[in-house]
Amino acid sequence: MGERDLSALIENRETINKQLQRYGVKFGIYKNGNFEERFFPFDPVPRIITHSDYEKLEKGLTQRVTALNAFLADIYGEGHIVKDGIVPESFVYGSPGYLAQCEGLKPPKGIFAHIAGIDLVQADDGSWVILEDNLRIPSGASYPLIARHLCRRCSPITFKNNRIMDNRNYGVLLKQTMDNVNTGGINVIFTPGRYNAAYFEHSYLAEQSGAVLAETGDLFVDGNKVYYRGQNGPVRVGAIYRRVSDDFLDPLCFRPESLIGIPNIMSALRAGNVGLLNTPGNGVADDKGIYYFVPKMIRYYLNEEPILQNAPTYLPYYEDDRNYTIEHLDDLVIKDVAEAGGYGVRFGRDLTQEQKKEMVARIEKEPRRFISQEIINFQDLPIIQDGKMVNRKADLRAFVLTADKVHVWPSGLTRFTTDPESFVVNSSQGGGFKDTWVTIT
């Protein structure tokens, strides 16, 4: 970091974390059948991305999200990419993320993934590699947003002396994204409620974007239009940034036992009377098995070569890839496409002989359920741990918002592990987060 004086931020680390805790910056996980809420610790030493790196990331992420939106519109429409043999039919229609209830759906402006969270790592050679696409309800933008705000308050001189891009425009970008698909009415952020672990993010983003924060009892559908129960009577809703998962969104369309959904909201969406961000059914595009095909999507829909590369990935669904995976198990990481949050990720080299036999048997029995990837020795970043500066693995979640054009937020959520032996940096695995600085020049 050289000339960058971060001493004031480091000295105020405990104060900043106490303020974050007071705000309710936490996340929730299900582990062994139990729900747990945890504080998400902040490290004041920022990740720094050079402007030239950011320009490449911006182009590559714009390209990728554009292709993913084209894929979603296609498979819920005519399905040309399947008919042309680019993606196997079973990978699309057999995906747990594919929702038959969304077939033929044409959302406002044809956009499915309005807010995408793309996870990347930077390899030792400096190149950026895509690990995962999150197109359903990607969370985490609020964390670097509030952390930067508190850091500025603790040490304004730090930001005066370091020429970095301002990240305070996320609320504006989010508003523009909602406005773009608003069909006439107010913008709403739809939350499961204050007991949800991400409630801080829901309320904070509502404040930042000027949207109304609403729970299920605040919204209803009448005549295929959505209304908010205002103090002076019903108010028409034109766009909803929903933070409720697909399964629970509409009890008349998905899970009938849902108590947090909005009955008939899917009918309002189909009628073109509300913009829903993100559109239901996006899970098929962030399926870890579909990830393998994203470079092919870019070539198919955009007639371009991918700017950002996937991690080298093998699909046991294909016999050659299945044989390679089994023969090179020690050199690969195996991912269960049905898992998320860092769960279902197994490094072959860490398995016992018995566990390897079990893994091989599972891969042979359910090849569609797994992918394997070469292990990327991605860069460590400095963090403060037990009062010392140490290096730990870290990834980056970049946020890409699609409105009249695609916008890549010049910031992002950098997550790190506190375990010196771990390559898994998900918050649910016990890590923390950093701010992400993008230099101006």
WOBEL-V551812 format. One record per residue. N is the residue number from 1. RES is the residue in one letter. PHI is phi in whole degrees, 0 to 359 (NA if undefined). Layout:
N,RES,PHI
N,RES,PHI
This chain:
1,M,NA
2,G,55
3,E,287
4,R,283
5,D,272
6,L,251
7,S,301
8,A,295
9,L,292
10,I,295
11,E,296
12,N,263
13,R,306
14,E,294
15,T,297
16,I,298
17,N,293
18,K,295
19,Q,292
20,L,297
21,Q,295
22,R,294
23,Y,291
24,G,91
25,V,282
26,K,210
27,F,218
28,G,238
29,I,223
30,Y,259
31,K,223
32,N,55
33,G,81
34,N,247
35,F,266
36,E,233
37,E,251
38,R,226
39,F,289
40,F,258
41,P,291
42,F,253
43,D,252
44,P,281
45,V,278
46,P,285
47,R,282
48,I,245
49,I,249
50,T,291
51,H,297
52,S,294
53,D,296
54,Y,298
55,E,299
56,K,291
57,L,300
58,E,300
59,K,294
60,G,291
61,L,289
62,T,300
63,Q,299
64,R,294
65,V,292
66,T,300
67,A,292
68,L,294
69,N,295
70,A,296
71,F,297
72,L,296
73,A,298
74,D,289
75,I,286
76,Y,270
77,G,245
78,E,278
79,G,70
80,H,300
81,I,294
82,V,281
83,K,299
84,D,274
85,G,76
86,I,282
87,V,236
88,P,299
89,E,304
90,S,293
91,F,287
92,V,275
93,Y,281
94,G,264
95,S,288
96,P,296
97,G,273
98,Y,279
99,L,247
100,A,299
101,Q,295
102,C,259
103,E,299
104,G,79
105,L,289
106,K,235
107,P,291
108,P,308
109,K,64
110,G,71
111,I,265
112,F,257
113,A,258
114,H,283
115,I,230
116,A,248
117,G,245
118,I,256
119,D,267
120,L,228
121,V,228
122,Q,254
123,A,288
124,D,301
125,D,277
126,G,94
127,S,285
128,W,260
129,V,234
130,I,282
131,L,259
132,E,196
133,D,250
134,N,242
135,L,237
136,R,268
137,I,227
138,P,294
139,S,251
140,G,117
141,A,295
142,S,292
143,Y,294
144,P,294
145,L,293
146,I,287
147,A,296
148,R,297
149,H,300
150,L,290
151,C,294
152,R,299
153,R,292
154,C,287
155,S,211
156,P,302
157,I,296
158,T,300
159,F,275
160,K,287
161,N,272
162,N,241
163,R,276
164,I,231
165,M,289
166,D,286
167,N,258
168,R,285
169,N,271
170,Y,298
171,G,300
172,V,295
173,L,298
174,L,295
175,K,298
176,Q,299
177,T,294
178,M,290
179,D,302
180,N,297
181,V,247
182,N,290
183,T,263
184,G,120
185,G,145
186,I,275
187,N,269
188,V,231
189,I,256
190,F,263
191,T,249
192,P,292
193,G,130
194,R,291
195,Y,270
196,N,286
197,A,298
198,A,262
199,Y,301
200,F,305
201,E,298
202,H,300
203,S,289
204,Y,292
205,L,289
206,A,297
207,E,296
208,Q,291
209,S,261
210,G,75
211,A,271
212,V,273
213,L,274
214,A,225
215,E,252
216,T,302
217,G,289
218,D,272
219,L,237
220,F,208
221,V,249
222,D,218
223,G,61
224,N,61
225,K,235
226,V,260
227,Y,230
228,Y,253
229,R,281
230,G,275
231,Q,297
232,N,252
233,G,116
234,P,299
235,V,238
236,R,295
237,V,253
238,G,258
239,A,211
240,I,231
241,Y,269
242,R,266
243,R,245
244,V,245
245,S,292
246,D,311
247,D,304
248,F,255
249,L,288
250,D,219
251,P,294
252,L,271
253,C,237
254,F,247
255,R,280
256,P,293
257,E,276
258,S,297
259,L,254
260,I,246
261,G,268
262,I,239
263,P,304
264,N,77
265,I,294
266,M,293
267,S,294
268,A,294
269,L,294
270,R,298
271,A,282
272,G,78
273,N,259
274,V,205
275,G,266
276,L,242
277,L,246
278,N,279
279,T,294
280,P,301
281,G,98
282,N,293
283,G,302
284,V,294
285,A,272
286,D,252
287,D,301
288,K,297
289,G,286
290,I,293
291,Y,312
292,Y,305
293,F,266
294,V,300
295,P,303
296,K,293
297,M,298
298,I,300
299,R,292
300,Y,289
301,Y,274
302,L,252
303,N,56
304,E,228
305,E,275
306,P,300
307,I,280
308,L,252
309,Q,260
310,N,290
311,A,295
312,P,305
313,T,232
314,Y,238
315,L,248
316,P,303
317,Y,305
318,Y,271
319,E,302
320,D,298
321,D,291
322,R,295
323,N,297
324,Y,296
325,T,299
326,I,293
327,E,288
328,H,242
329,L,306
330,D,296
331,D,260
332,L,237
333,V,251
334,I,256
335,K,238
336,D,274
337,V,291
338,A,273
339,E,253
340,A,213
341,G,70
342,G,88
343,Y,277
344,G,75
345,V,255
346,R,232
347,F,272
348,G,306
349,R,293
350,D,267
351,L,275
352,T,286
353,Q,300
354,E,294
355,Q,294
356,K,295
357,K,298
358,E,296
359,M,296
360,V,300
361,A,297
362,R,292
363,I,296
364,E,292
365,K,281
366,E,230
367,P,297
368,R,292
369,R,279
370,F,232
371,I,234
372,S,233
373,Q,224
374,E,292
375,I,280
376,I,267
377,N,276
378,F,279
379,Q,294
380,D,274
381,L,235
382,P,288
383,I,225
384,I,265
385,Q,223
386,D,54
387,G,80
388,K,239
389,M,272
390,V,229
391,N,255
392,R,220
393,K,294
394,A,213
395,D,242
396,L,222
397,R,258
398,A,268
399,F,253
400,V,237
401,L,247
402,T,250
403,A,232
404,D,294
405,K,215
406,V,269
407,H,242
408,V,259
409,W,294
410,P,282
411,S,197
412,G,141
413,L,259
414,T,264
415,R,250
416,F,225
417,T,264
418,T,263
419,D,268
420,P,297
421,E,262
422,S,264
423,F,254
424,V,262
425,V,247
426,N,301
427,S,303
428,S,291
429,Q,259
430,G,96
431,G,269
432,G,225
433,F,223
434,K,232
435,D,282
436,T,237
437,W,262
438,V,249
439,T,289
440,I,283
441,T,232
